[in-house]
Amino acid sequence: MRIALINENSQAGKNETIYRELCGVVEPMGHVVDNYGMYTAEDEAQLTYVQCGILASLLLSSGAADFVVTGCGTGQGAMIACNSFPNVVCGHVSNPSDAFLFAQVNDGNCVAMPYAQNYGWGGELNLRYSFEKLFGFGSGNGYPPERVVPEQRNKKILDQVRANNFKDVITCCKGLDQDLVKGAVAGPKFKELFFANCKNEEIRAYVETLL
């Protein structure tokens, strides 16, 4: 699995810690992490949580990433933004039990975490244990066991609803302020990471017009 890490501007200073904890958990599992930044609060390319949603959708829709880890101060804004775009099923994950239940019950492809709210002494441990529960036990297996069948059925229904209700990502992005969209792909390592892994030629061509 290729996992993309995205940080918005208010919590960019924690990128190094999040990246370290994420890699420490998932790389031994055989997963790869691409760090799209922001890398520091002083980065020239400043991402808002809305732009995290744009970037998450472009990455997941194009196949450049299989899963996105993002967040903001509370995690709520990033979650709402991500779920506003096609091909992103984002859960709010604040602790290990959230992480496990989201993976098993909701089988999504993105999480938004609170990097300021309740983040204090041992904050990096909460990240580590959450990533272990999020990625260490598969996904979509259901919980508790007696609820597996209806949960898996409901996930398929949700996927059908979202496919019906959302436009494709290019149409969505073209309907937005183009400076907002361009800002979402302005990170210093975006070109290197995205074009090496993008699997959708139409989205690739659209992104090239932005750059």
Rosetta silent file (secondary structure, phi, psi, omega in degrees, C-alpha in Angstrom):
SEQUENCE: MRIALINENSQAGKNETIYRELCGVVEPMGHVVDNYGMYTAEDEAQLTYVQCGILASLLLSSGAADFVVTGCGTGQGAMIACNSFPNVVCGHVSNPSDAFLFAQVNDGNCVAMPYAQNYGWGGELNLRYSFEKLFGFGSGNGYPPERVVPEQRNKKILDQVRANNFKDVITCCKGLDQDLVKGAVAGPKFKELFFANCKNEEIRAYVETLL
SCORE:     score description
SCORE:     0.000 S_00000001
   1 L     0.000  138.162  175.458    0.000    0.000    0.000 S_00000001
   2 E  -102.874  118.153 -175.319    1.187    3.510   -0.819 S_00000001
   3 E  -108.255  127.831  177.691    0.232    5.919    1.963 S_00000001
   4 E  -100.793  131.557  174.022    0.294    9.693    1.455 S_00000001
   5 E  -103.299  128.069  179.063    0.884   11.999    4.413 S_00000001
   6 L  -130.166  128.593  175.599   -0.544   15.535    4.088 S_00000001
   7 L  -117.705  136.917  174.746   -0.271   18.282    6.715 S_00000001
   8 L   -89.667  175.152 -165.841   -2.075   21.617    6.648 S_00000001
   9 H   -66.895  -33.309 -174.462   -0.480   24.856    7.775 S_00000001
  10 H   -69.473  -23.360 -177.316   -1.620   25.103   11.399 S_00000001
  11 H  -121.214   19.810 -177.714    0.017   21.779   12.324 S_00000001
  12 H   -60.677  -28.911 -179.775    2.869   21.678    9.830 S_00000001
  13 H   -63.625  -16.742  179.570    5.385   21.793   12.666 S_00000001
  14 H   -95.296    2.391 -176.201    4.365   18.249   13.650 S_00000001
  15 H   -55.812  -45.664 -177.754    5.016   16.784   10.190 S_00000001
  16 H   -60.381  -41.976  179.212    8.390   15.310   11.134 S_00000001
  17 H   -66.465  -46.316 -179.263    6.936   13.576   14.194 S_00000001
  18 H   -62.144  -45.288 -179.316    3.904   12.225   12.340 S_00000001
  19 H   -61.151  -43.724 -179.878    6.047   11.016    9.445 S_00000001
  20 H   -62.042  -46.435 -178.451    8.485    9.276   11.796 S_00000001
  21 H   -67.944  -40.220  179.693    5.743    7.490   13.734 S_00000001
  22 H   -63.906  -49.248 -179.988    3.843    6.526   10.578 S_00000001
  23 H   -62.495  -39.788 -179.091    6.923    5.126    8.833 S_00000001
  24 H   -61.260  -29.205  179.616    8.010    3.305   11.971 S_00000001
  25 H   -87.742  -47.662 -167.335    4.714    1.437   12.044 S_00000001
  26 H   -91.312  -25.066 -179.644    3.879    0.777    8.397 S_00000001
  27 H   -64.508  -39.305  174.540    7.233    0.257    6.690 S_00000001
  28 H   -63.545  -19.946  176.547    7.853   -3.045    8.546 S_00000001
  29 H   -81.986   -7.735 -179.133    4.412   -4.098    7.223 S_00000001
  30 L    97.346    5.333  179.253    5.641   -3.529    3.658 S_00000001
  31 L   -87.567  160.856  179.802    3.837   -0.234    3.049 S_00000001
  32 E  -118.111  138.691  178.521    5.406    2.892    1.533 S_00000001
  33 E  -113.445  126.660  172.000    4.878    6.443    2.821 S_00000001
  34 E  -106.276  121.857 -177.366    5.036    9.506    0.559 S_00000001
  35 E   -95.835  103.782 -179.293    5.341   12.726    2.546 S_00000001
  36 L   -87.062    1.111 -179.210    3.587   15.514    0.630 S_00000001
  37 L    74.923 -172.227    4.950    4.117   18.033    3.444 S_00000001
  38 L   -62.537  153.035 -176.056    3.746   20.661    4.602 S_00000001
  39 L   -97.951  -33.673  174.625    7.118   20.031    6.130 S_00000001
  40 L  -143.154  163.717  179.297    7.451   23.123    8.330 S_00000001
  41 L   -66.538  -17.562 -177.260    5.220   26.015    9.275 S_00000001
  42 L   -95.856    4.949  179.569    7.461   28.289    7.177 S_00000001
  43 L   -53.201  142.813  177.284    7.040   26.377    3.895 S_00000001
  44 L   -63.976  -42.471  177.827    6.422   28.631    0.920 S_00000001
  45 L   -83.639  106.169 -177.524    3.544   26.401   -0.210 S_00000001
  46 L   -97.662  120.104 -179.707    0.934   26.820    2.528 S_00000001
  47 L   -99.050  130.556  168.799   -1.840   24.194    2.591 S_00000001
  48 L   -89.557  168.978  179.005   -5.231   24.824    4.172 S_00000001
  49 H   -67.466  -26.438  174.885   -7.375   21.926    5.309 S_00000001
  50 H   -65.528  -42.004  178.137   -9.601   22.510    2.269 S_00000001
  51 H   -67.781  -27.453  172.793   -6.573   22.044    0.019 S_00000001
  52 H   -61.011  -38.358  177.511   -5.779   18.837    1.894 S_00000001
  53 H   -65.624  -42.506  177.361   -9.141   17.587    0.656 S_00000001
  54 H   -60.444  -49.609 -177.289   -8.346   18.573   -2.931 S_00000001
  55 H   -64.083  -41.962  178.154   -4.940   16.920   -2.775 S_00000001
  56 H   -59.005  -43.215 -179.252   -6.314   13.765   -1.133 S_00000001
  57 H   -66.297  -42.024  177.668   -8.909   13.399   -3.892 S_00000001
  58 H   -62.021  -42.372 -178.239   -6.363   13.902   -6.670 S_00000001
  59 H   -67.757  -45.687 -177.778   -4.022   11.330   -5.136 S_00000001
  60 H   -72.966  -38.286 -179.588   -6.675    8.686   -4.469 S_00000001
  61 H   -67.388  -33.254 -176.714   -8.556    9.241   -7.735 S_00000001
  62 H   -88.070  -10.225 -175.708   -5.371    8.967   -9.789 S_00000001
  63 L    81.857    5.631  177.306   -3.987    5.927   -7.979 S_00000001
  64 L   -69.466  -19.572  174.290   -0.945    7.910   -6.837 S_00000001
  65 L  -142.625  150.469  175.762   -1.907    6.873   -3.294 S_00000001
  66 L   -98.131  -21.715 -176.653   -3.971    4.051   -1.826 S_00000001
  67 E  -153.146  146.292  179.088   -4.534    5.750    1.525 S_00000001
  68 E  -123.366  132.558  171.080   -4.190    9.280    2.886 S_00000001
  69 E  -110.293  119.579  179.687   -3.273   10.343    6.413 S_00000001
  70 E  -141.271 -165.852 -179.779   -4.092   13.990    7.077 S_00000001
  71 E   161.834 -174.101  177.406   -5.535   16.173    9.817 S_00000001
  72 E  -159.566 -158.538 -178.720   -5.652   19.622   11.355 S_00000001
  73 L   -59.188  -49.874  178.996   -5.984   21.094   14.830 S_00000001
  74 L  -102.119  -17.063 -173.495   -9.139   19.156   15.676 S_00000001
  75 L    85.837  -16.866 -175.130   -9.225   16.831   12.675 S_00000001
  76 H   -71.848  -46.925 -179.019  -12.805   17.894   12.003 S_00000001
  77 H   -61.349  -43.587  179.262  -12.148   20.465    9.290 S_00000001
  78 H   -63.680  -39.908  178.795   -9.828   18.148    7.390 S_00000001
  79 H   -62.958  -47.418 -179.280  -12.358   15.311    7.612 S_00000001
  80 H   -62.146  -43.441  179.888  -15.197   17.479    6.289 S_00000001
  81 H   -62.461  -46.048 -178.948  -13.012   18.837    3.492 S_00000001
  82 H   -61.819  -41.065 -179.290  -11.818   15.377    2.440 S_00000001
  83 L   -75.592   -2.674  175.990  -15.353   13.988    2.388 S_00000001
  84 L   -85.672   -3.842 -175.553  -16.399   16.890    0.149 S_00000001
  85 L  -121.679  154.697 -175.898  -14.440   15.400   -2.756 S_00000001
  86 L   -68.244  151.120  173.800  -14.875   12.239   -4.852 S_00000001
  87 L    67.261   18.022  175.825  -13.180    8.930   -4.100 S_00000001
  88 L  -120.896  122.053  172.763  -12.310    9.903   -0.517 S_00000001
  89 L  -116.581   99.318 -169.371  -13.907    8.111    2.439 S_00000001
  90 E  -109.558  133.229  176.356  -12.392    9.878    5.421 S_00000001
  91 E  -111.943  152.319  175.916  -12.850    9.098    9.096 S_00000001
  92 E   -88.952  115.498 -174.606  -12.048   11.179   12.151 S_00000001
  93 L  -121.446  114.894 -178.594   -9.474    9.207   14.141 S_00000001
  94 L  -113.909  -10.508 -176.935   -8.319   10.494   17.510 S_00000001
  95 L  -158.302  171.570 -175.870   -7.185    7.292   19.254 S_00000001
  96 H   -59.552  -38.516 -179.918   -6.371    3.616   18.617 S_00000001
  97 H   -67.975  -38.939  171.934   -9.927    2.335   19.051 S_00000001
  98 H   -54.241  -47.593 -176.198  -11.180    4.935   16.539 S_00000001
  99 H   -61.135  -47.438 -178.562   -8.490    3.763   14.134 S_00000001
 100 H   -63.826  -45.883 -176.010   -9.327    0.070   14.481 S_00000001
 101 H   -69.717  -36.775  176.733  -13.084    0.529   14.202 S_00000001
 102 H   -62.266  -44.591 -179.899  -12.832    2.877   11.215 S_00000001
 103 H   -63.666  -45.163 -173.406  -10.659    0.377    9.350 S_00000001
 104 H   -80.318  -39.295 -174.724  -12.794   -2.640   10.164 S_00000001
 105 H   -89.298  -45.782 -172.649  -16.300   -1.159   10.073 S_00000001
 106 H   -97.155  -20.494  172.984  -16.070    1.702    7.588 S_00000001
 107 L    51.105   48.408 -178.480  -13.239    0.436    5.368 S_00000001
 108 L   -87.950 -174.429 -177.868  -12.257    3.944    4.248 S_00000001
 109 L  -127.789   16.719 -177.614   -9.168    5.235    2.493 S_00000001
 110 E  -159.775  143.146  172.381   -8.349    8.371    4.468 S_00000001
 111 E  -129.442  145.045  173.369   -8.122    9.524    8.075 S_00000001
 112 E  -115.705  124.365 -173.481   -8.114   13.015    9.569 S_00000001
 113 E  -114.994  149.184  175.920   -6.435   13.246   12.956 S_00000001
 114 E   -83.957  113.363 -176.668   -6.427   15.974   15.640 S_00000001
 115 L   -99.382   -0.514  176.089   -2.864   17.208   15.926 S_00000001
 116 L  -122.549  -50.565 -178.216   -3.575   19.979   18.462 S_00000001
 117 L   -63.005  125.223  179.201   -6.684   19.047   20.447 S_00000001
 118 L    60.510   19.512  177.867   -5.738   16.731   23.326 S_00000001
 119 L   -98.027  107.677 -178.343   -2.218   16.433   21.915 S_00000001
 120 L  -142.379 -140.869  179.175    0.172   16.644   24.827 S_00000001
 121 L   -58.048  126.290 -176.421    2.618   14.478   26.727 S_00000001
 122 L    83.966   10.420 -179.555    2.675   11.097   24.955 S_00000001
 123 H   -58.783  -37.136  179.805    1.088   12.535   21.814 S_00000001
 124 H   -69.130  -27.461  177.064    3.530   10.644   19.625 S_00000001
 125 H   -69.950  -38.987  177.065    2.558    7.396   21.394 S_00000001
 126 H   -62.216  -40.438  176.097   -1.095    7.969   20.558 S_00000001
 127 H   -61.255  -48.431 -177.018   -0.114    8.440   16.909 S_00000001
 128 H   -59.794  -49.127 -177.582    1.995    5.275   16.927 S_00000001
 129 H   -68.545  -32.361  176.903   -0.663    3.094   18.525 S_00000001
 130 H   -66.576  -43.055  178.909   -3.366    4.557   16.282 S_00000001
 131 H   -64.933  -36.083  177.019   -1.341    3.745   13.165 S_00000001
 132 H   -61.096  -43.614 -179.133   -0.792    0.202   14.454 S_00000001
 133 H   -74.878  -29.465 -178.921   -4.534   -0.322   14.826 S_00000001
 134 H   -72.505  -42.197 -171.921   -5.331    1.431   11.560 S_00000001
 135 H  -110.360   -8.019 -170.209   -2.967   -0.522    9.318 S_00000001
 136 L   -92.305   -2.102 -172.643   -2.064   -3.655   11.264 S_00000001
 137 L  -132.632   24.312 -176.447   -5.243   -5.724   11.054 S_00000001
 138 L    72.795 -167.505  178.877   -6.512   -5.446    7.482 S_00000001
 139 L  -151.855  156.755  177.810   -9.703   -3.552    6.743 S_00000001
 140 L    72.764   16.841 -177.404  -13.361   -4.174    6.078 S_00000001
 141 L   -85.950  -10.934  178.505  -13.453   -7.256    8.276 S_00000001
 142 L    83.456  154.013  174.911  -16.285   -5.961   10.452 S_00000001
 143 L  -164.715  134.324   -7.825  -16.671   -5.626   14.201 S_00000001
 144 L   -72.796  174.262 -173.169  -18.084   -7.247   16.235 S_00000001
 145 H   -53.751  -36.042 -177.448  -18.206  -10.594   14.377 S_00000001
 146 H   -71.738   -9.559 -179.482  -22.007  -10.803   14.385 S_00000001
 147 H  -103.660    5.160 -173.295  -22.184   -7.477   12.528 S_00000001
 148 H   -59.276  -50.153 -174.137  -19.820   -8.385    9.673 S_00000001
 149 H   -63.397  -51.438  179.381  -22.432   -9.115    7.005 S_00000001
 150 H   -65.605  -32.368  179.136  -24.603   -5.987    7.456 S_00000001
 151 H   -67.291  -43.064  178.537  -21.543   -3.761    7.829 S_00000001
 152 H   -67.178  -35.773  176.256  -19.997   -5.004    4.609 S_00000001
 153 H   -65.325  -42.945 -179.750  -23.361   -4.638    2.858 S_00000001
 154 H   -65.229  -35.846  177.874  -23.765   -1.075    4.136 S_00000001
 155 H   -63.479  -40.893  177.957  -20.268   -0.139    2.931 S_00000001
 156 H   -64.380  -38.973  177.843  -21.153   -1.291   -0.589 S_00000001
 157 H   -64.127  -44.000  178.680  -24.356    0.751   -0.451 S_00000001
 158 H   -60.145  -43.217  178.916  -22.405    3.814    0.695 S_00000001
 159 H   -59.762  -40.278  179.092  -19.926    3.378   -2.162 S_00000001
 160 H   -66.349  -41.210  178.927  -22.834    3.258   -4.643 S_00000001
 161 H   -62.102  -45.788 -178.252  -24.408    6.388   -3.136 S_00000001
 162 H   -66.875  -38.853  177.576  -21.149    8.318   -3.332 S_00000001
 163 H   -62.597  -34.461  179.194  -20.485    7.188   -6.903 S_00000001
 164 H   -74.833  -36.807 -169.306  -23.945    8.459   -7.852 S_00000001
 165 H   -91.461  -17.441 -176.349  -23.738   11.763   -5.981 S_00000001
 166 L  -102.806  142.346  167.428  -20.198   12.941   -6.760 S_00000001
 167 L   -75.745  169.264  174.868  -18.785   14.389   -9.964 S_00000001
 168 L   -72.293  161.429 -171.663  -15.355   13.233  -11.071 S_00000001
 169 H   -64.675  -34.410 -179.803  -12.374   14.967   -9.473 S_00000001
 170 H   -66.757  -45.372  177.299  -11.391   16.945  -12.579 S_00000001
 171 H   -60.088  -43.298  178.358  -14.878   18.400  -12.941 S_00000001
 172 H   -59.540  -47.828 -176.035  -14.911   19.229   -9.228 S_00000001
 173 H   -67.613  -36.623 -179.702  -11.543   20.943   -9.379 S_00000001
 174 H   -67.488  -22.927  178.746  -12.381   22.920  -12.511 S_00000001
 175 L   -82.624   -4.892 -178.267  -15.412   24.344  -10.716 S_00000001
 176 L   -99.636  166.492  170.168  -13.249   25.797   -7.946 S_00000001
 177 L   -56.407  120.309 -174.124  -11.050   28.872   -7.772 S_00000001
 178 H   -67.174  -26.145  174.638   -8.026   27.691   -9.750 S_00000001
 179 H   -65.398  -35.796  176.665   -5.597   29.457   -7.448 S_00000001
 180 H   -63.105  -44.666 -179.117   -6.982   27.327   -4.603 S_00000001
 181 H   -68.601  -43.406  179.136   -6.433   24.146   -6.629 S_00000001
 182 H   -61.006  -37.104  177.864   -2.984   25.206   -7.810 S_00000001
 183 H   -63.470  -29.330 -179.407   -2.014   25.875   -4.214 S_00000001
 184 H   -69.294  -23.789 -177.068   -2.944   22.309   -3.309 S_00000001
 185 L  -113.422   21.364 -174.280   -0.324   20.922   -5.705 S_00000001
 186 L   -92.864    1.279 -178.171    2.366   23.540   -5.090 S_00000001
 187 L   -60.759  150.858 -174.423    4.416   21.570   -2.571 S_00000001
 188 L   -65.170  -23.732 -179.811    8.143   21.234   -3.337 S_00000001
 189 L  -108.101    6.270 -175.937    8.010   17.431   -3.643 S_00000001
 190 H   -59.584  -51.441 -176.975    4.589   17.154   -5.296 S_00000001
 191 H   -57.363  -46.622 -178.053    5.850   16.694   -8.861 S_00000001
 192 H   -59.196  -46.570 -175.682    8.413   14.109   -7.833 S_00000001
 193 H   -77.806  -45.127 -173.688    5.946   12.006   -5.832 S_00000001
 194 H   -67.262  -52.165 -173.958    2.784   12.441   -7.892 S_00000001
 195 H   -70.113  -22.457  176.416    4.081   11.847  -11.410 S_00000001
 196 H   -73.473  -21.209 -171.840    6.102    8.828  -10.333 S_00000001
 197 H  -124.413   -9.274 -179.595    2.981    7.096   -9.026 S_00000001
 198 L   -62.695  134.120 -178.763   -0.041    8.507  -10.896 S_00000001
 199 L  -113.684    2.477 -177.124   -1.924    5.774  -12.791 S_00000001
 200 L  -117.349  112.433 -173.813   -4.604    7.915  -14.463 S_00000001
 201 H   -67.947  -33.162  179.795   -3.495    9.690  -17.629 S_00000001
 202 H   -66.437  -44.144  177.958   -6.461   12.069  -17.699 S_00000001
 203 H   -68.040  -38.599  177.055   -5.782   13.301  -14.175 S_00000001
 204 H   -56.904  -47.150 -178.768   -2.059   13.482  -14.938 S_00000001
 205 H   -63.367  -39.491  178.948   -2.767   15.725  -17.923 S_00000001
 206 H   -64.643  -44.507 -179.649   -5.053   17.959  -15.862 S_00000001
 207 H   -62.540  -37.344  178.264   -2.490   18.323  -13.091 S_00000001
 208 H   -59.852  -35.440  177.861    0.155   19.257  -15.681 S_00000001
 209 H   -67.350  -29.677  178.793   -2.062   22.194  -16.731 S_00000001
 210 H   -71.713  -32.455 -174.123   -2.112   23.367  -13.115 S_00000001
 211 L   -89.749    0.000    0.000    1.647   23.299  -12.854 S_00000001
